Amino acid sequence: MSTVHYISSKTLDLTTINAIINEKKQIALSEEAAIRIKNCRLFLDKKLQGETKPIYGINTGFGSLYNVKISKENLTKLQENLMMSHACGTGEEVPQEVVKLMLLLKIQSLNYGHSGSQIETVERLVDFYNNDILPIVYTQGSLGASGDLAPLAHLSLPLIGKGKVNYKGNVVSSEVVLKEFNWEPIQLQSKEGLALLNGTQFMSAYGVYLLLKSYKLSYLADLIGSVSIEAFDGRIEPFNELIHIVRPHNGQLKTAGRVREFLDGSEIIGQAKQHVQDPYSFRCIPQVHGATKDTLSFVEKTFTIEINSVTDNPNIFSKEDEIISGGNFHGQPLALALDYLKIAMAELGNISERRIFQLVSGLRGLPAFLVNNPGLNSGFMIPQYTAASIVSANKQLASPASIDSIVSSNGQEDHVSMGANAATQAYTLIDNVERVLAIELFNASQALQFRSPLKSSDFIELFLQSYRVEVPFIEEDEVLHDDIAASIQFIQTINIDSSELFS
């Protein structure tokens, strides 16, 4: 198994990124990537030697200052000024795992040879990635239109010895790290500031990170939902393949099949039932969870295209002898996809909370609030409150960010995507879904104990055996916060094979 991933024109997909992250692979530029980057830079240098007319962002100002011509001796200063003046981020720090993805995706975009970067600049970004030198980036500041300007400015500042980085668990000046590695600051050439700052790598990194997490939570929602079905003494008929074949949405078919596999061999699901139907939160798991899966497929397609694209401006086409200013940095495709992701994942939380509610309601032979001696003990009354509170917050976070636009840059940037806001909202929302599913597992595992001595499937029994190591059965009232925290931690540490996640 290779310990190095080579940046190239080969499609970078979620499976590959998942492997890079989980196997802690180093990255390197392929030979073809290095040649493309060098050839593009050579073309741009030659182009500028005899060029007198203005070329946006290369020998002009930026945004509404596009008509201000910049002299040749000031081109490096122009790029450095761009980087420093655009580093206006604020708010919380972007999580380090997302920053590392930003580095990876920026390198991927620059490798196509349409951006004009020096090979030294791209190689330094590779060095940052491989040595876990992670720039401090902030969550607020991007409109998701001229790319993610402010976040990418903070990502790029350490190249010129500015800004701060997280290195070996400490936040330090980039100058300190450059000295430790005996690196000189990069002397930016024409166009390089724009190549680094124009782009969608903030939105894209969040999207990729959240897709990986969402696929895992989608799988766990099916598994935890299956535990709840058993705990509620639910019926297997709603998962029969025949009814899904006649409404063959891919996600629906996959969910039903997965639940059947989870419950295969269960004594509980096979016993005679006194009830004819189950509530929708159980019976319609294939339809609801499945719709989320289909949304994930759409969002994955959008982000796969994006992370394998050139998203800075202007774009350089050396073979065609063209430098073209356009709008590939506009984040609208990502903004819409992130909003769709928010809605779809919020629904996994919504239906999970309804199953929690049913489990604590004293139905199907279960004790009220899933505890012996209810009244003296409140049992699992309040975890449902917590889940309801989280679900309500998610309904607010799921409101689309992409329907808003605020004019900027003195009217030059008169429509923006707000995709960066969608990204940070989605991050909070999907963390919330993880918490709701952890609470459902906490409830369902407790409820299932009351079905003893009947057993569930071997798969579910082994799963709950592992869970019980971390979260015990609750005999009487105790501080349930600790158990919920342990349940969340248990979910976070589960590793699922990529063949199960993305198949």
Secondary structure in CASP SS format (residue, H / E / C, confidence):
PFRMAT SS
TARGET T0000
AUTHOR 0000-0000-0000
METHOD secondary structure of the structure
MODEL  1
M C 1.00
S C 1.00
T C 1.00
V E 1.00
H E 1.00
Y E 1.00
I E 1.00
S C 1.00
S C 1.00
K C 1.00
T C 1.00
L C 1.00
D C 1.00
L H 1.00
T H 1.00
T H 1.00
I H 1.00
N H 1.00
A H 1.00
I H 1.00
I H 1.00
N H 1.00
E C 1.00
K C 1.00
K C 1.00
Q E 1.00
I E 1.00
A E 1.00
L E 1.00
S C 1.00
E H 1.00
E H 1.00
A H 1.00
A H 1.00
I H 1.00
R H 1.00
I H 1.00
K H 1.00
N H 1.00
C H 1.00
R H 1.00
L H 1.00
F H 1.00
L H 1.00
D H 1.00
K H 1.00
K H 1.00
L H 1.00
Q H 1.00
G C 1.00
E C 1.00
T C 1.00
K C 1.00
P C 1.00
I C 1.00
Y C 1.00
G C 1.00
I C 1.00
N C 1.00
T E 1.00
G C 1.00
F C 1.00
G H 1.00
S H 1.00
L H 1.00
Y C 1.00
N C 1.00
V C 1.00
K E 1.00
I C 1.00
S C 1.00
K H 1.00
E H 1.00
N H 1.00
L H 1.00
T H 1.00
K H 1.00
L H 1.00
Q H 1.00
E H 1.00
N H 1.00
L H 1.00
M H 1.00
M H 1.00
S H 1.00
H H 1.00
A C 1.00
C C 1.00
G C 1.00
T E 1.00
G E 1.00
E E 1.00
E E 1.00
V C 1.00
P C 1.00
Q H 1.00
E H 1.00
V H 1.00
V H 1.00
K H 1.00
L H 1.00
M H 1.00
L H 1.00
L H 1.00
L H 1.00
K H 1.00
I H 1.00
Q H 1.00
S H 1.00
L H 1.00
N C 1.00
Y C 1.00
G C 1.00
H C 1.00
S C 1.00
G C 1.00
S C 1.00
Q C 1.00
I H 1.00
E H 1.00
T H 1.00
V H 1.00
E H 1.00
R H 1.00
L H 1.00
V H 1.00
D H 1.00
F H 1.00
Y H 1.00
N H 1.00
N C 1.00
D C 1.00
I C 1.00
L E 1.00
P E 1.00
I C 1.00
V C 1.00
Y E 1.00
T E 1.00
Q E 1.00
G C 1.00
S C 1.00
L C 1.00
G C 1.00
A C 1.00
S C 1.00
G C 1.00
D C 1.00
L H 1.00
A H 1.00
P H 1.00
L H 1.00
A H 1.00
H H 1.00
L H 1.00
S H 1.00
L H 1.00
P H 1.00
L H 1.00
I H 1.00
G C 1.00
K C 1.00
G C 1.00
K E 1.00
V E 1.00
N E 1.00
Y E 1.00
K C 1.00
G C 1.00
N E 1.00
V E 1.00
V E 1.00
S E 1.00
S H 1.00
E H 1.00
V H 1.00
V H 1.00
L H 1.00
K H 1.00
E H 1.00
F C 1.00
N C 1.00
W C 1.00
E C 1.00
P C 1.00
I C 1.00
Q C 1.00
L C 1.00
Q C 1.00
S C 1.00
K C 1.00
E H 1.00
G H 1.00
L H 1.00
A H 1.00
L H 1.00
L H 1.00
N C 1.00
G C 1.00
T C 1.00
Q H 1.00
F H 1.00
M H 1.00
S H 1.00
A H 1.00
Y H 1.00
G H 1.00
V H 1.00
Y H 1.00
L H 1.00
L H 1.00
L H 1.00
K H 1.00
S H 1.00
Y H 1.00
K H 1.00
L H 1.00
S H 1.00
Y H 1.00
L H 1.00
A H 1.00
D H 1.00
L H 1.00
I H 1.00
G H 1.00
S H 1.00
V H 1.00
S H 1.00
I H 1.00
E H 1.00
A H 1.00
F C 1.00
D C 1.00
G C 1.00
R C 1.00
I C 1.00
E H 1.00
P H 1.00
F H 1.00
N C 1.00
E H 1.00
L H 1.00
I H 1.00
H H 1.00
I H 1.00
V C 1.00
R C 1.00
P C 1.00
H C 1.00
N H 1.00
G H 1.00
Q H 1.00
L H 1.00
K H 1.00
T H 1.00
A H 1.00
G H 1.00
R H 1.00
V H 1.00
R H 1.00
E H 1.00
F H 1.00
L H 1.00
D C 1.00
G C 1.00
S C 1.00
E H 1.00
I H 1.00
I H 1.00
G H 1.00
Q C 1.00
A C 1.00
K C 1.00
Q C 1.00
H C 1.00
V C 1.00
Q C 1.00
D C 1.00
P C 1.00
Y H 1.00
S H 1.00
F H 1.00
R H 1.00
C C 1.00
I H 1.00
P H 1.00
Q H 1.00
V H 1.00
H H 1.00
G H 1.00
A H 1.00
T H 1.00
K H 1.00
D H 1.00
T H 1.00
L H 1.00
S H 1.00
F H 1.00
V H 1.00
E H 1.00
K H 1.00
T H 1.00
F H 1.00
T H 1.00
I H 1.00
E H 1.00
I H 1.00
N C 1.00
S C 1.00
V C 1.00
T C 1.00
D C 1.00
N C 1.00
P C 1.00
N E 1.00
I E 1.00
F E 1.00
S C 1.00
K C 1.00
E C 1.00
D C 1.00
E E 1.00
I E 1.00
I E 1.00
S C 1.00
G C 1.00
G C 1.00
N C 1.00
F C 1.00
H C 1.00
G C 1.00
Q H 1.00
P H 1.00
L H 1.00
A H 1.00
L H 1.00
A H 1.00
L H 1.00
D H 1.00
Y H 1.00
L H 1.00
K H 1.00
I H 1.00
A H 1.00
M H 1.00
A H 1.00
E H 1.00
L H 1.00
G H 1.00
N H 1.00
I H 1.00
S H 1.00
E H 1.00
R H 1.00
R H 1.00
I H 1.00
F H 1.00
Q H 1.00
L H 1.00
V C 1.00
S C 1.00
G C 1.00
L C 1.00
R C 1.00
G C 1.00
L C 1.00
P C 1.00
A H 1.00
F H 1.00
L H 1.00
V C 1.00
N C 1.00
N C 1.00
P E 1.00
G C 1.00
L C 1.00
N E 1.00
S C 1.00
G C 1.00
F C 1.00
M H 1.00
I H 1.00
P H 1.00
Q H 1.00
Y H 1.00
T H 1.00
A H 1.00
A H 1.00
S H 1.00
I H 1.00
V H 1.00
S H 1.00
A H 1.00
N H 1.00
K H 1.00
Q H 1.00
L H 1.00
A C 1.00
S C 1.00
P C 1.00
A C 1.00
S C 1.00
I C 1.00
D C 1.00
S C 1.00
I C 1.00
V C 1.00
S E 1.00
S H 1.00
N H 1.00
G H 1.00
Q C 1.00
E E 1.00
D C 1.00
H C 1.00
V C 1.00
S C 1.00
M C 1.00
G H 1.00
A H 1.00
N H 1.00
A H 1.00
A H 1.00
T H 1.00
Q H 1.00
A H 1.00
Y H 1.00
T H 1.00
L H 1.00
I H 1.00
D H 1.00
N H 1.00
V H 1.00
E H 1.00
R H 1.00
V H 1.00
L H 1.00
A H 1.00
I H 1.00
E H 1.00
L H 1.00
F H 1.00
N H 1.00
A H 1.00
S H 1.00
Q H 1.00
A H 1.00
L H 1.00
Q H 1.00
F C 1.00
R C 1.00
S C 1.00
P C 1.00
L C 1.00
K C 1.00
S C 1.00
S C 1.00
D H 1.00
F H 1.00
I H 1.00
E H 1.00
L H 1.00
F H 1.00
L H 1.00
Q H 1.00
S H 1.00
Y H 1.00
R H 1.00
V H 1.00
E H 1.00
V C 1.00
P C 1.00
F C 1.00
I C 1.00
E C 1.00
E C 1.00
D C 1.00
E C 1.00
V C 1.00
L H 1.00
H H 1.00
D H 1.00
D H 1.00
I H 1.00
A H 1.00
A H 1.00
S H 1.00
I H 1.00
Q H 1.00
F H 1.00
I H 1.00
Q H 1.00
T H 1.00
I C 1.00
N C 1.00
I C 1.00
D C 1.00
S H 1.00
S H 1.00
E H 1.00
L H 1.00
F H 1.00
S C 1.00
END
